[in-house]
Every structure is written in structure tokens, then in C-alpha cells.
Amino acid sequence: MLPGTTEHGGILVGYRTPNGLHIEDALVVDDGTAARTHYVRRAKPAQQILVNYLAISDPLIGYVGEWHTHPLPQPPSPRDRRTMRLMAMRNSNPVALVVAALNPGTRHVRLHGLLSDPHPASHRLLGKFSDITIAPGE
């Protein structure tokens, strides 16, 4: 992705384990208003994409979070962290936010992850989450 292009994003699907989340797939949800510095995941199209995906996937697979790109090598923004706080408050299970920060000069991508901590209940009420290291798939 080159500077000046728009952000992209969508839904993460996978399953939960005792050690966290396993992300199986990243579904794209287009945002016609996306720009170089923002992306908004629209609820209606996202729900339809998720329903269609889950209809043909393993029954253990489900919603585990959100993802989007940054067209420059920048970590999650303050807006991303506010969004994550809301996601943590609204979900009784752990959810993830993955930001794929692109470096157009080297064509490298750095993945930044945030994982909610819904337990104990006070963490969920506060929308507590932690930065996490993302292990690449085998």
C-alpha cells in the first residue's frame, strides 16, 4: 500500500482457547467513507458478511474481534484504544483488535494487537485491555 491510500478493515473470526484467541480469518468489510487516516466498520454490512461466513464454516468458529490497516508504520492510535475500551465493555469474552501498520518504504507490515480482559467484572466495566505480541501462523 502506498502513502495516500485508504485504510481498510473488517472482522476477525476464530476461536477462544485457555491461552487467548486463535484468529482463523480476517474478513474485509468495505467502508466507502474510509480515508488515509480513518476506517469505520459499518454494523449492517459487517453483520451480513459475518453471517455468510459462519454459515459455511466450522461451528466452533465465531467473532473474535476487529482489524484495520494504517497506511504508515504507526501503532494503534488513541482512537483505536478508545474503540478497544468500548469493545471490551460490550463483550463478555476476550476480543482482539489488530492493526496492520504498513511501511510503504520497505513494504513490511507490523502487526499490533490489543486483547481485552473481561475478567474480573471490574476489568470489563473499565474496558481493560492489554497490548499483545502477535505470533505469525506456521
Sequence and secondary structure as in RCSB ss.txt:
>XXXX:A:sequence
MLPGTTEHGGILVGYRTPNGLHIEDALVVDDGTAARTHYVRRAKPAQQILVNYLAISDPLIGYVGEWHTHPLPQP
PSPRDRRTMRLMAMRNSNPVALVVAALNPGTRHVRLHGLLSDPHPASHRLLGKFSDITIAPGE
>XXXX:A:secstr
  TT    EEEEEEEEETTEEEEEEEEE   TT BTTB    HHHHHHHHHHHHHTS TT EEEEEEEEESSS  
  HHHHHHHHHHHHH SS  EEEEEEEETTTTEEEEEEEEE   SHHHHHHT EEEE      
